[in-house]
């Protein structure tokens, strides 16, 4: 199996067990945030309660990030109808991110990050 796919599966399991309270302190939830998408919508992490959510902090200049995005797109397209959510979060400007999203066919939401959310 492709190492990237195995990594995505492991990350998904980690996110699922952490968000369901089985990975850490029972009943804990990730800290909620609300960010703007490139499409101008307000997106909150809490909008996806009960779903498996992968939060990807990335940048257009980051080589490993650029290599993983096609795998995230493929993974998202395969499992989105089963409830998988991927949120790509970056600190870069909207125009740069929008151009990159279009040229790389990113189909999952790309959000305009803040330093607070990255921390």
C-alpha positions in Angstrom: 0.0 0.0 0.0 1.2 3.5 -0.8 3.0 5.1 2.3 0.9 8.3 1.8 -2.4 6.4 1.9 -1.3 4.6 5.0 -0.4 7.9 6.6 -3.8 9.4 5.7 -5.5 6.4 7.2 -3.5 6.6 10.4 -4.2 10.3 10.6 -7.9 9.7 10.1 -7.9 7.1 12.9 -6.0 9.5 15.2 -8.4 12.3 14.5 -11.5 10.1 15.0 -10.3 8.6 18.3 -9.2 12.0 19.6 -12.5 13.7 18.6 -14.6 10.9 20.0 -12.9 11.0 23.4 -11.2 7.6 23.0 -7.8 9.0 22.3 -7.3 11.2 25.3 -9.2 12.4 28.3 -12.7 11.1 28.1 -15.3 13.6 26.9 -12.7 16.2 25.7 -13.4 18.0 22.4 -11.0 19.9 20.1 -11.0 23.6 20.6 -13.6 25.2 18.2 -12.6 27.8 15.6 -14.4 29.8 12.9 -12.5 30.9 9.7 -13.5 32.3 6.4 -13.3 30.0 3.3 -12.0 31.2 0.0 -15.6 31.3 -1.1 -16.5 33.7 1.7 -18.4 31.3 3.9 -17.8 31.1 7.7 -16.7 27.6 8.6 -16.5 26.4 12.2 -15.0 23.1 13.3 -18.1 22.5 15.3 -20.1 22.4 12.1 -18.8 18.9 11.6 -19.6 17.3 14.9 -20.0 13.6 14.5 -17.9 13.5 11.3 -14.3 12.5 10.8 -12.3 15.7 10.2 -8.8 16.1 8.9 -7.4 19.6 9.6 -4.4 20.2 7.3 -2.2 23.2 8.1 -0.3 23.9 4.9 1.4 26.5 2.7 1.8 26.8 -1.1 5.6 27.2 -0.7 5.9 24.0 1.4 7.2 21.1 -0.7 5.8 18.3 1.5 2.4 20.1 1.6 2.4 20.3 -2.2 3.1 16.6 -2.5 0.4 15.6 0.0 -2.4 17.7 -1.5 -3.2 15.4 -4.5 -3.5 12.5 -2.0 -5.9 14.5 0.2 -8.0 15.4 -2.8 -8.2 11.8 -3.9 -9.0 10.6 -0.3 -11.6 13.3 0.1 -13.3 12.5 -3.2 -13.4 8.8 -2.3 -14.8 9.3 1.2 -16.7 12.6 1.4 -20.0 10.9 0.8 -19.3 8.8 3.9 -18.8 11.8 6.0 -15.1 12.6 5.7 -14.3 16.3 6.0 -10.9 17.8 5.1 -10.2 21.4 6.0 -7.1 23.0 4.5 -5.9 26.0 6.5 -3.2 28.4 5.4 -1.9 31.8 6.5 -1.3 33.0 3.0 -3.3 35.6 1.2 -6.6 34.8 -0.5 -5.5 35.4 -4.1 -2.4 33.1 -3.8 -4.5 30.4 -2.2 -7.4 30.7 -4.7 -4.9 30.4 -7.6 -3.3 27.4 -6.0 -6.6 25.8 -5.2 -7.8 26.1 -8.8 -4.5 25.0 -10.4 -4.4 21.9 -8.1 -8.1 21.0 -8.3 -8.5 21.2 -4.5 -12.1 20.1 -3.9 -12.2 20.4 -0.1 -12.7 23.7 1.7 -9.6 25.9 2.0 -9.7 28.3 4.9 -8.0 31.6 5.6 -6.1 30.8 8.8 -5.1 33.0 11.7 -2.1 32.8 14.0 -4.4 32.0 16.9 -5.8 28.9 15.1 -2.3 27.8 14.1 -1.2 28.0 17.7 
